[in-house]
Amino acid sequence: MKMTNETIFIRSPKRHNYSIIDNTCLRDPNLSWKAKGLFAYLLSLPDDWQIYQKDLVNRATDGDTSLRSGIIELEKAGI
């Protein structure tokens, strides 16, 4: 039996609670997965959402230092 690293993704139709975002940032090979995930999360928030670093730290397992480095990475990329 030959083992592979292949992952199967099952997609289901979405009718609510989803986001449509531009793939440009997500496909940028110069950005880390951390920065891409942070970017996608921020775009999923309502347009009038007030973003605070302290609040973001409480919404994931990354600590303050990790979050800040992701923000800096996005800023340096001009995103």
CORKADA-V900180 format. One record per residue. PHI is phi in radians with two decimals (none if undefined). OMEGA is omega in whole degrees, 0 to 359 (none if undefined). BURIAL is 1 if it has 24 or more other ideal C-beta (glycine too) atoms within 12 Angstrom, else 0. Layout:
phi = (PHI;PHI)
omega = (OMEGA;OMEGA)
burial = (BURIAL;BURIAL)
This chain:
phi = (none;-1.66;-1.62;-2.26;-1.68;-1.30;-1.95;-1.83;-1.86;-1.85;-1.76;-2.15;-1.07;-1.92;-2.02;-2.77;1.02;-2.46;-2.21;-1.99;-2.30;-1.18;-1.42;-0.93;-1.13;-1.14;-1.74;-1.32;-1.23;-1.52;-1.84;-1.31;-1.09;-1.06;-1.13;-1.12;-1.16;-1.09;-1.03;-1.09;-1.10;-1.07;-1.22;-1.38;-1.36;-1.03;-1.01;-1.65;-1.20;-1.54;-1.71;-2.19;-1.00;-1.07;-1.16;-1.08;-1.02;-1.35;-1.75;-2.70;-1.46;-1.14;-1.52;-1.05;-1.11;-1.12;-1.07;-1.07;-1.17;-1.16;-1.10;-1.07;-1.06;-1.14;-1.10;-1.11;-1.43;1.38;-1.77)
omega = (181;179;176;176;183;178;179;177;177;180;177;180;179;179;179;178;177;180;172;182;176;182;185;180;183;181;180;183;180;180;178;175;179;181;179;179;178;178;180;180;181;178;180;181;177;182;183;182;175;185;177;181;181;178;180;179;181;184;180;183;178;176;182;181;179;179;181;180;176;178;179;179;179;178;179;179;178;182;none)
burial = (0;0;0;0;0;0;0;0;0;0;0;0;0;0;0;0;0;0;0;0;0;0;0;0;1;0;0;0;0;0;1;0;0;1;1;1;1;1;1;1;1;1;1;0;0;0;0;0;0;0;0;0;0;0;0;1;0;0;0;0;0;0;0;0;0;0;1;0;0;1;1;0;1;1;0;0;0;0;1)
